[in-house]
Amino acid sequence: MYSVQELQHGAIMLRTQCLETVTQFASNNPGIPAQAVAIGLGELLIQFSVSQLGQEHTHHLLSSLQEAVLLFGDKIMEQH
């Protein structure tokens, strides 16, 4: 079992790499809308999660992500 610190470190590394890759892709393909890039990332996340964790865990993950998007989306909108 991994420690919380190990999981956080791995998540930060992955987030950094994904952000760099997506930013570079968007810069190299300015004609592709940000929404299309987000959709592609979402589909990739779902496919990876189902293949590695199964449908039940993926459903739980997506439900948690939905809650986070609603919570953080509301906070972001309050700032603007």
N, C-alpha and C positions, 0 to 999 in steps of 0.2 A: 504494500500500500504506500502511496506517495504522501508526503507531508503537504500541508497547506502551502508552505513556502515554495516547494518544488512545483506544485501545480500553478501557483501564481507566476513564478518565474517562466515556466513553459508558456503560459497564456500570454504573458507580456512579449516574449520572443516571437511567438506566432503572430500576435497582433501587429507588432512592428514590421515583420516581414510582409504580412498581408497588406498593410497600409502602403508600404513602399512599392509593392508590386502593382496594386490597384492604382496608385497615384501615377506611376510610370505608364501604365496601360492607358489611363485617361488622358495623359499628356500626349501620348503617341497617337491617340484616336479621338481627337476633339469632336468629331461628328457623332460619336456615340453618346446619347444622353446618360446622365448620372443614374437615372432610374433603371436603365437597361443594365448598367454595371451592377447596381444593387440587386436586381433580380437574378442576374447570373451568379453572384456570390451566394444569395439565398438558396438557389437550387443546388449549388455545389455543397453547401453546408448540410442541406437535407439529405442528399445522396450519401455523403460521407458518414453522417450520423446513423442513417439506417443501416448502412453496410457494416459499421463498426459497433454500434450499440443496440440495434434492433428498433422495431417500430414503437414499442412501448416507451422506451427511454427517449426516443426522438420526439414523440408526442409531448412528453413532459418537458423536454428542452425547449420545444417551440412554444409551449404555453408559458414557460418562464420568460422567454425572449419577448413574447407579446406583452406581458405585464411590464417588462423593463422598458420597452419602446413606448408604451402608453405613459408610464411614469416620467421617463426622461424627456419624452416629447413634450409633455405638458410643462415641465420645468424650462425647457428651451424656449417654448413659445411665450412663457411669462417674461423672459428676459428681453424679448423683442417687442 
